[in-house]
Each structure stands twice: as C-alpha cells, then as structure tokens.
Amino acid sequence: MKKNWYGNKQLRFFKLYSTGEILYYKDMTEYRGTIVIGAKTQVIKSKNNLEFHLKNCVKSNKNKDEYVLV
C-alpha cells in the first residue's frame, strides 16, 4: 500500500531491484511509476511500525521527494 498526497491508501505492487530502483504497478500489468533509491535516501520507520517514509529519492517519474508506504 502507498499513501497518496490526499492521505488515501492505494494498493500497489512493488518490485525492488538491486540497482536501487523500485517499479510500482496499479495491478500486476499496469505500470504506474519508478522510484530510485540512492545513497542520500532516508528510510524512516513510523512509531507504530506500520508505515515508512522514503525521503530524498534520487529520481521519480512524479518529481516527488517523499513517498509513504504502508
């Protein structure tokens, strides 16, 4: 699951590659975006251990610098 910028949760399927690239899909066939994790990317776990934030991603197709995954 990921949270969109409205705070709504959306079911997505993620593939993490050893290059630091995360591809995500709406369903198993509909490509939705790419997030690239680099050396400066911060992964911050929430207090309740149910979600984590990816900050300062190297590149994404939506020009966002933070993602929330649940």
C-alpha positions, 0 to 999 in steps of 0.5 A: 500500500502507498499513501497518496498526497490526499492521505488515501491508501492505494494498493500497489505492487512493488518490485525492488531491484538491486540497482536501487530502483523500485517499479510500482504497478496499479495491478500486476500489468499496469505500470504506474511509476519508478522510484530510485533509491540512492545513497542520500535516501532516508528510510524512516520507520513510523512509531507504530511500525506500520508505515515508512517514509522514503525521503530524498529519492534520487529520481521519480517519474512524479518529481516527488521527494517523499513517498509513504508506504504502508 
